[in-house]
Amino acid sequence: MLEKSRISTQQLIWLYANGLLGVTTLIMPATLIQSAKQDAWISALIGAVAGLGLILIWTALMLRHPRKTIVEIAEELLGKALGTVLVTLPLLSYLLWLIWSMVRELIGFFTINYPETPAEFMIVVFVAVCVYALSGGLEVIARTNDLVFPVVAVSTAALALFALPQFAWQDLQPVLGEGLAPVIAALPPHIAWPYGNAVAFLMVFPHIRDLKDMRKGALLGSMLGSFLLLTSILVSIMSLGATSAARAVYPPHFAARTTVIAGFIGGLDGLMDVLWISSSVARTMVFMYAFTLGLAQVLRLSLYRYLAIPVGALTAIGADILYESCVEQTVFNKQIVTLIAPSIYLGGPLLCLALSYLRSPQGGKQR
Amino acid sequence: MTLALYTIAGYTVLAAIMLATFPELKRQRRDLVLSFAVLAAACALTLATVTGVLKLTINQMITGLFIGVVKAIVNLWR
């Protein structure tokens, strides 16, 4: 086994919750509010339920093949060639694109606060931190997240709580004013982005110390992450109004900027930006870990950490040449990713699960 | 040209860091070759970008590939 370290259930909960946040907290509210307007929170709730459904499918597969990653499971069920072509390669390509995309979007956000610093420099610094943690292994990543996540969670909740008196509750009305259609239309990217992308955890789940807590940990993590995501969406709508929030690229950032606590504590966007960036670092580390471990398993390397620096170098370049403008990225995310992503996060695992049931209906299920 | 040279120099430094960090890589020839192949891919991607060979962004390439595959399937179906 390439990875010998283990993480606790609590670490999985926090990792999973943070895996849904990161840069998604900044970008997802705008995408949702553009489609569903003031009903974006309903889309977020439906998306959260779909996310729980995905976890049930994923963990059903992982529990039937204990201590094996999706790469090993696909190889076992489909054979090396077919497993690699049908499941592993699409998953790894998607993960690599996702890492590039996450780094690039975060750097795009950086440039708001540091307009004169070259994006390339920030990409290299950001990737260097991720590579350093990746060289340390999963335990180091989980412990980094243990430091970051509680602060992010408490601050996000506290910001919403302190901003309560400023909230314009009428901005949430009319509820379902245009029917269910806009709410449903907003769902595909919302399910793909935070919840579908957590497919990277199929490389992390086998390394939880107590396997029987895998499903519980992931479900709790997903609920916690969804709660924080929902909080961000509600704060964005009620602080800025649906129309202004839909126009903003990073609504939670602007909502934090306009929030004043007790009439004299303002300018909270700086603090929240630092927290969102820290959260994104931890999230990127998990995704880089999943990709590196998967690639090492496919290539049959004796240690996945050999790939940390090469993957970091690949990320630094990929993130830089991913797209030319925010518009290109938004169109790509809405039109192409929404079509490709379900085959990765649902198609591959479902195919493996169906084959696993066909081969042995009882399987090696952990009880 | 200068940028290309900087790129090669940068990746040589990265390769040196890799070998210093994982001295056992020198003994495991297969691991060494595969790790350096990934590094070479990063190097090639950089060179293609800085020399202007790569005219499309990654997203544009994926979009083109995706649309091409969909069109091919539709044509086969017809």
Interface residues (C-beta under 8 A of the other chain):
Chain A: W97 W100 S135 L295 L299 L301 S302 L303 R305 Y306 L307 I309 P310 V311 A313 L314 A316 I317 G318 D320 I321 L322 Y323 E324 E328 Q329 F332 I336 L339 I340
Chain B: Y11 L14 I17 M18 T21 F22 E24 L25 Q28 R30 D31 L34 S35 F36 V38 L39 A41 A42 C43 L45 T46 T49 L54 T57 I58 N59 Q60 I62 T63 F66
